[in-house]
Amino acid sequence: RVSGKMGVVFTSTGTAAGNAAGAQVEALTAGTSLLHITSTVDVAFADRDRAPIHDVPRQPEMLKGISKAYVRMWSAGGAIGALTAAVSAAISAPAGPVSLEIPVDVQRTPMPAASAVFAPVPQRPAASEAALDALAAMILSARRPMLWLGGGARGAEAEAEELVRRGFAAVTSTQGRGVVAEDNPANLGAFNMTPEAQALYLRSDFMLVVGSRLRGNETLNNKMRLPRPLAQIDAEPSQGGRNYPVDLFVHGDAAVTLRGLLARLPETLDVDPNMAFEVATARAQSEGALRSRLGPYEAVAEALTERVSAGRLPWVRDVTISNSTFGNRYVRVAEPRLGVHALGGGIGQGVAMGIGAALATDTKAVVLLGDGGTQLGIAEMITAVEENAPLVYVLMNDKAYGVIRNIQDAQYDSRYHYSALHTPDFAAHCAAIGLPHRVIRDVDDFAGALDAALAAEGPQLIEIDMIAIGPFAESFAGPPAGAAGKVA
């Protein structure tokens, strides 16, 4: 996800293939190019439920459920074709993880010699000329046009920036951050659901959604009012109008489609000159409101954003209260691929994702964790030490599943169940595996500790004792919960 290149993972049959499922769901949700090569029992036994060792009779169904595509290599003669099909699907828009299943006996069979093997070329759907003409006409009639940029717009940075230069305002999903520079005054960033953002949408007269699913947790479960007309560009045709009815859907790759659109638009659009100022004001107000909710942790957020942005560091976040409050929006990323979060909402994947991000760049990754999520992925810290991964874990320790506890406060009259944790002694854990550790009990000490950790070699862990420091100024009780309300 960080390198922009296809990742490859190997597992063996059955339980091992299942062990990859959680991470592969995250790759599927994030649109990550990934090739998962796994095995199955000999061809004569596959899909027959004859109980050979490691057999999972419906393993293909499991793999299909967590993959963009599934391919089985039935014979050594079909090896090149199967591998080409799998790689092509993984790297073509919309990208995603592909599972390639190879029976054990096929793995042992010599492959016929090939005169040459060529790397697949990514396939990028091109929008029709008529669709581009219609989209350009919509834009030319708008005075206050906006872009909503999602993760599918990664790779279209130059085109999106040019649309903003010509007069568009921009807002992004969390996954789309950095497609337009986060310090561009015409960019709301991921402050996409604040009262100030919603007021801006009501004053806009056109929105173009590029590569975004308009996810429920960023649109008040699809109830937030967006500008009309509403147009959408997506490489996946079935996404057209799925979460919001659209006035125009354009099927195409983001970068290719936006280039075709720019060719149909003037160098400067006839737009309201106040629009950019209003966007900058709305972002400043949104950021100010967020800071007021942080309490003592404003110092932590400020120290992180200064170093992550200026250092062009990967910014990796597990599912934590701290990420939901300031990590997803306030800490600015220097470019799209440097922002990594658990898009699928799975707690505990941040420890491992941080290692991948660190090894994909020549800089140090900064990884935001909670104590609950860390316990789910704690074994991977050994991998970080073993690989000497250049990263800094920032572990926010409130000795609880904090967000679950806050939900129980907000919706269940503080009836707590399974939100209290038997939190380990992280200092002892780090000492046992050889991971340098420091605990922070005063937020004024954090910036210096972060600088020291960034300057040190290999992995480092900074534990922030939230019990000693105190709570946020305002509790975070989870994303919009659909029909769930307060339970009597």
PECOR-V842712 format. One record per run of one state. SS is the DSSP state (@ for helix, = for strand, . for the rest). FROM is the first residue (numbers start at 1). LEN is the number of residues. Records with the same first field share a line. If there is no record, write none. Layout:
SS->FROM-LEN  FROM-LEN
//
This chain:
.->1-6  11-4  20-1  31-3  41-18  66-3  74-2  92-5  108-21  141-4  150-1  154-3  167-2  173-14  188-7  204-2  211-5  219-11  235-2  240-8  252-2  263-12  311-4  318-3  328-8  342-8  360-5  378-2  387-4  398-2  401-1  412-8  421-5  434-2  441-2  456-4  470-19
=->7-4  34-7  69-5  97-7  145-5  169-4  187-1  206-5  230-5  248-4  315-3  339-3  365-6  391-7  400-1  420-1  436-5  460-6
@->15-5  21-10  59-7  76-16  104-4  129-12  151-3  157-10  195-9  216-3  237-3  254-9  275-36  321-7  336-3  350-10  371-7  380-7  402-10  426-8  443-13  466-4
//
